[in-house]
Amino acid sequence: MNTQPRASLRRVLEDLGTTLLDLVCGDPDTADEIGGVVIHDALDEPVLPRQALVLGVGVHGADETVRLLTTIGDAGAAALVVRAPVPADAAVTAAAERSGVALLALTRGASWAQLAALLRSLLADGDIGEAGPQVLGGTPSGDMFALANAVAALLDAPVTIEDRSSRVLAFSGRQDEADRSRVETVLGRQVPERFTRFLEDRGVFRSLYRSDQPVHVDPPETDGFHIPRAAIAVRAGDEVLGSIWAVVPTPLTPQRGQALREGAKLVALHMLRLRAGADVERRLRADLVSTALEGGPGAAESLGRLGLTDYAGVVLALAVPDPPELTGSTDLHAQHTAERQRLADAFAMHLSAIHARAATALIGDVAYGILPVALNRTDAEERAARTGTDFLTRIGDRLAPLIGIGLMAPDSSALARSREGADRALRVLRANGGPRRLARISDVHVEALLLDLADLAAERGDPPTGPLARLVDYDQQHESQLVDTLRVWLSAFGDVPAAAEAMYVHQNTFRYRLRRATEVAGADLTDPDVRFALMLQLRLLPGFTSGSTPLR
């Protein structure tokens, strides 16, 4: 299985042209494969995949357009989209020709968010899969845009393919021949609520879902909806998967009605293939990401299939702590698993917005993300931390997710070490249980080493020894708190008033307990080596964590 080619710039213009995009200047045939969609940020250095399509959000005027064309041309971009109207300036045309970047104009009224969603939907086909697309009914499997164009050609009318919630899955060309309501539907990728309400009140959906025949819909002739529609339900057995809507000035002839019925059967096959393929692709991506993170001989090939060969990378590990009530409840466990998958999908979407080639997969109970960075960047870990912090801020505190971040990996051989660092940072966050939700391994390296040392002591079965062992035995026999007294005093750097306040006792009571602890332990607390040894043993003592009271 190999990476399939993505859509070309010519294909993007064929599917989205006239409705959203216009070619201002440049040759669309120079980019045979769009490598990804990148939103321009004037305050950040551009990191572009090969033959990127750059969305010039906020770019205005000829000078700014010329500068951006030059910058992204040096980075190998394929095209730049700016908001119409584009300045009619010879310098802009010359910069586009010199850089080899095609300049496109986004129609007024369309949002950048709509365009980004449409482009990523169009480019997603063929990200990962078999070499050479599968074909269903003469159309590449899962290519809903090509299918919409095929149905439109049969009907000689612009069509949309929609799901049960009236969300637009794909649309054909020639949408400029439709009315204003259709253009609004395509731009928003959703039939506006006022139109769905009209269709419900007319009983259109009821008729549509009860029949396997086309339904003719006369418009209300208000609010931009003035050309009739022909619609048919898309079915798989008794299940309604969605519908096809064609803009037709006159009722369908029997021949065109038959063509629409045959088209609905073909659309059903593609929709079922997409639904089945989503799980297959998710498992395949998880296998590729897992192999890349493990290192070894297969890592380089996996990174190549993920499109990450030419990048350095930083691994982020996202986990959701299991709630206490989860134990023993099958329903709660299933619900928590589903929430973990949704969070992993949101994490994948967030990382892909930062870099089109970011690879994410849920492996076990941890979602791992590989964030690509340019090989010459020195702030890769800081960038990953900002990305993780932004994600945690957006999703809120309900699930209390944690993110560990590894070191930058300059090549495939170092990616396993970055994953190990992310895992260790995540473990520190889980062990501490405090308010901190994100950590870089470079910031918590000592804490991670202490956990490693605790593992070694537990594996060898090493019990407390020396002064601390005597204090533990004394506390067990007399139900006293000498170990806790010593720990709090050491944590307070010998500040008796602060330590007494932390234990909620009078200062004289605390001094008595500390004196008694010194006697029982037989330790000289004025010796810094003795204090360090006791602090280390206390950190490794089962039942204790940094900054907490003993777990009894």
N, C-alpha and C positions, 0 to 999 in steps of 0.2 A: 504494500500500500504506500502511495506517495502523495505528496502535496499536489493538489490540482491547481491549475492556473486560475487566478481570479479574473473578474470581469475587466475588459479593456476600457480605455477612456471613450472609445467610439461607442461601446455598448452602453456606458453610462449616459451618454448624450442621446442615444436612441430611446432609452427607457424614460429618462427624466427630462429630455429636451421639450421645448414648447410649453410644458407645464411649469417647470422650475428653472431650467438652465438654458442659457444661450451661449454659443461659442462666439467670443469677441474676436480673438485672433489666436494663431497657433495651429499646429497640425495635430488633431486628435489621434492619428494613426501611429504617432511615435511611441505611445505608451500601450504596449500590448497586454499589460497586466498591472492593475493598480495595487500597490503594496499595502495601502491602508489609508485611513482618513485621519488627518491631524488638524486640530483647531489651533490657529495661530494665536500666540500669546506674545504681545510686544515686550513684556517684562521678563521673558524666559528665553533661554537659548533653544533654538529649534532642534529636536531630535527626531529625524524623519526616517521612516522605513523607505526602502527603495521604491521609486516611482510613486511617491505619496501624492494624494490629492489634498491640498491645503485649503482650509476654510479661512479666508481672510476676514474674520469678524472684527468690525470696527475699523477696517482699512478704508481710508477716504483720500481722494485727491490723487493727482498724477504722480507727484514726488514720492508719496508713501507707497504707491503701487509699484513704481519702478524699483525702489529699494528692496521691497519684499520679493519681487520677481528675481532680482539678482541674488539675494540671499538663499532662497530655496532652490534656485537653479544650480548654485554651487553644491547644494546638498543632494542633488539628483531627483528633485520633485518632478512630477508629471504635469500637474495642473494647479492653478490657483483660482479660487472662486471669490469674487468680491460682490458687494451689493450693487445692483443696477440703480442708476445709470453709471456705466463705466466712463471715465474721462476720455473724450475723443482727442487724444494727444499722440503725436507722432513718437514722442519719447517712450510712451507706454508700449506701443506696437514694436518699437525697436528693441526694448528691453525683453519683451516676450520672445522675439525671434532670436536674440542673442543668448538668452538663458535656456532656450529649448523648452520653456514652460508654456503650456496652453493657458490662455486667460478666459475664464468663464464668468458670466454674470448671473447672479441669483435674482429672480424676478421679485419685484416689490410686492409685499403682502405675505410672502412666504417667510417662515422663521428659520433661523439657523438650526434650531433643535429639530425641526421637521426634516430639513435637508440632511443633517447628520444621521438621523434614524433611517431615512430612506437609503442613503448611501451604504450604511453598514449592513442593512438588510440585503441590499443588492450584492454587496461584495462578500457576504458571508458564505454564499454557495461555493463549495469547492475548497474551503479552508483546509480541511483534512478529509481524506478519503481515498478512494481507489484512483489509480492512474487512469484518467479518462473517465468522463461522467457516464453514469448509467443512463439508459434511455427508456422512457415509458411513452408509448404512443407516438414515437418520433420526436419527443421533446426531452431534453436533459432532465433526469429525475430530480424533483425538488425545485427546479427553476420555475418559480411561480410567475415571474415577469415574462419569461419566454412563453409560458403557457397562456397567459393573459393575451399576449400579442397574437398567438395562434388562434384563440377563440375569436378575438376581434376580427381577424382576417376572414374567418368563416362567416361571421355575421355582418361584415362590412360596417362595424359600429364600435365605438370605444367601450371597453368593459372594465369592470372591477371584480376582483375575487375577494369575498368578505367572509369572516368567521361568524359564529352564532351571535356574537355581541356587536355585529356591524362594524368591526374593525377591518380596515383594508389590508389584506395580505399582499396584494399585488394589483397592478393596473397596467393597461395597455397604453400604447401611444394614441395620438389623435384626440387626447382629452380636450384640446382647445376647440373641438367641434361640439362639445357638450355645453350644457348651460352652467350658470354660475354656481349652482348648488353642487354639481359634480366636481368642479374645480376646488371648491371649499372642502369637499370630502377627501379628495386626493391629497391636498396640502396638509390636512389634519390627520390623515390616515385613520379617520373615524367618521362615520356618517353623523352629522350634527344632530343633537337631540331633538330639535324641532321637526326634523324630517322623519326620524324614527317614530316620534309620537304621532305624526300624521299617518304613517304607514300602519301603526298599531290601531289607530282609530278607524281606519278604513278596513281593517281585517286582512291586510295584505300578508302579514307574516303568518297568520293562521292558515290562509289559503296556500301560501307558499310551502309550508312545512307539512301540509296534509296531502300534497300531490307531487307526482313526479313529472308534471307537465309545466311548461313555461306559464308564467302569470304576467298579464299585461297590466301596467299601472299608469293610469292617467294622472297628470300632475294637477296640483291645486292652482297652478298658474299664478302663484304669488311667491314672493321671497326668493326669486332666482330659480325656482324649480318649475320650468315651463315646457320641457321636452319629455315625452312619455318614456317609460322604462319597460324592459322585458327582463324578468327575473326567473331563476330556477334554483331549486334547492340542490345542494350537493350532498349526496347520501352514501353511506356505507352500510348496506343492509337497512336496518330500521333506524340507524343513528344518523342524525342530520349534522354534517360537519360544517356547513356554511352555505354560501349561495353565490351565484354569478349574476351581475347586474349589467345590462347593456342599455345604452342610450339609443333609442330607436324612434324616429319621427312617426312611423306608421307601425301597425301591428305586424308581427312576424308572419311571413308566408309559411306554409307547411314545410318547405324545404329548409328554411332558416330555423324553424322550430325544432326540426329533427337535428340540425347541426348543433343547436344549443343543448339538446338532450345528450347527444354524444359527447359534447364538450364537458358537460357536468360529470359524466362517468369518468372521463380522463382526469379531471380535476380531483375527483375523489381518490383516485389511485395515487396521485402526487401528494395529496394532503396526508393520506395514510402513510406514505413512504417518509414524509417529513416527520410525522409523529413518531414513527418507529426509529427513524434515523437519529432523532435527537438523543435518545438514550444510548444508541450505539456510538455516536460521536463523543458523547460525554465520557463513556468508558474508554474509548480510544485515546482521548486527550489525557485522561487520568493515567493511562498506561505510559504514554509518552512523557508526561511530566514526571511520573514516578521513576522511570528509567533514567531520565536526565538528572534527577536529584540524587539518585543512588551512585552515580559515577560509573566507572568501569567501561568496558569496551563498547557498550551500546549507547552511552551518553551522547557522544558526538552525533550519531545518526539521529537520535531522538530530537536533539536540538535543531538539526537540519530540517527535519520534518515540521518542527514548530516554527521555523523561520527565524531562529535566534543565533545562527552560526556567527554572524558578523557583529555581535554585541557582547559586551560584558553584562553581568546580571547581578541582582541582589534578590535573595529569597526572603519572602515574608511568610510567616506562619500564623494563621488565624484559627483560634479555637474558642468554643463556647463552653464555659464550665457547666457540668451537669448539675441541675438543681437537686437539693436534698430529697425532695419528694419523688424523684424519678425512680428510686430503687423499688423494684417489685411491681411497678405499674406498667403493663404492656401498652395501654393506650397513651399514657404520658410519654413513654419511650418512643413510640411511633410519631407522636406530635413533635417531640424534641428533635428527632431525626429529620423530619420534614422542615422544621425551622432552620436546622443547621444547613440543609441543602439550599434553602432559599437565601440564607445569609452568604453561602459560598457563591451562589449565582450573582448576588449583588456585589460581592467582592470582585468577581471576575469582570463584571461590567465596569466597576470603578477603575480597576487597573487598566482595562482596555481603553478607557477614556484618556488615561494618562499616556499610554503608548499602545499603538494598534497591535503590536506583536506580543504584548504581555500574555503569558500563559498561566492559567490557573486550573487547579483540579482539587477535588475533595478526596483525600487519601486517608482512610480510616475516619477519625473524628477531627482531623485538622485539614483546613483548606490552605494549600500552598500556592503562592503566587511567585512567578519569576518576572521581575520588573526589569526589562532591558534598559541599558544605559550605554552611552557612547564610551568607547574604550579609553578616551582621553579625559573623561570626567573625574574630578577628584572629590566631588560632593555626592557620590552615589548613595551612600548610606543616609545622609541628611535628606536627600530627595525622597528616598523610600520612607523615612520617618514622617516627613510631611504628608506623603501620600496616605500612609496608614492613619495618621492623626485626623486628616480630613475625612476619611471613611468612618472612623469611630464617631466623629462629631455628627456626621449626617444620619447615622442609624440610631443614635441615642443609646440609652443605658438599659433598656428593658432586658436584653439578653446578656448584658455585661461581657461582651466578647473581649478577647485579649489578642494582641499581636506581638510576635517576636520577630526581630529583624537580624539577619546574618550579615557577615562581611561581604564586601563586593567580590565577585568571582570574575576574574579577567578572562577565563576560558572554561571549557566544559569540565576539565579535570578538577577545577576549584569549586564547581557548583555544589558538590556534595558537602564540602566544608561549610559553604554558606548556609546550606540547609541545616547542618548540624548546629551551627551557631544560632539560627532562628529557633530551633527546637529547644536549645539550652536557655535562651532568653525567655521563651514561652514558659518553660518550667519554673524559672525564677518568679515570674509573675503569678503562676498558679500557687507556688509554695508560699509566697508572701501574703496573698489574699488581701492586699491593701487597695487603695483607690487607683493606683497606677495601672493603666491598661495597655501601655505600649512600652517596649524596651528594646534597645539595640544591644546585641551581645557585647559590643565594645564598651558599653556603659555599665553592664552588670557582670563583667567577667569574673570578678572576685566572688560575687554571690554564687555564680554558677560553679566555680571551683569548690566552694564550701559544700554545695550539694553533691558534687562528685566525690568529695572526701567522705561525706556522710554515707554515700552508697558503698564506698570501699569498706568503711568501718562496719556497716550493717552486713555486708557480704562475708566479712571475716569473723563476724560475731564478737567484735571487740567491745567489752563492757567499759563503763567509766572506771578510771584508775586513779590512784593517788588521792590528793585532797578532795577532789570532787566526789570520788566514790565514797569516802567517809561521810561527806555531807548528805549524799543520797541515802545511805544506810540509816543515818541518824534521823532524817526526816521521815522515813518509812516507819521507824520504830516509835518515834515520839509524836508523829503527826504535826511536825513543825514546818516552818517555811524558810529554813536557812539557805537552801539552794536558790530560792526565789529572791531572798534578801541579797545574796551575793550578786546575782545577775543584775538586779536593778541598780545596785551600787556601782557596779562596773559600767553599766550603760549610762549612768549619770556622771561618769568621770570622777567619782568620789565625792560628789556634791550631796551631803547628807540631807539637807532640807528638801532638795528636789526629789531625792530617792524616797524619803519618808512620805512626801506628798503623793508620789506615784503609787505607793502601797497603802495609802489612806491610814497611816498610823502617826503617832506623835514622834517627834524627832528623837526624844530620849528612848522610846521603845525601839526605834530603828537602830540607834547606836548600841543598845543592849544586844539585839539580835546579830548585828554585825560583829560585835566582840565575841559573841558565842560561836558564830560561824568560823571566825579566825581560830578559836581554840579547838573546835572539833576538827577542822580541816588540817590544822597544824601547818598552815601556810603563812609565809611572810608576804602580806599584801603590799608592802612597800617596794618589793622587787618587781620591776617591770616585766621581766621574763615570766615570773609566776603569774602575774595578772594576764599576760597574753595567752599563756597556756590554758588558764581557767576560762577565759573568754572563748577560746577556740573550742574547748571541750563542751562548754555550755551550748554553743551553736550546733554542735554535732549530737548533743544529748537528745534521744528520742522523746517527743512530747513537748519540745521547746521550739519556738521560732523567734526570729529577731523581732524585738519590740512587743512581745506578747507574754502573757502569763502562762504558767505550766498548764498543759492539758491533762487533767486527772481522769 
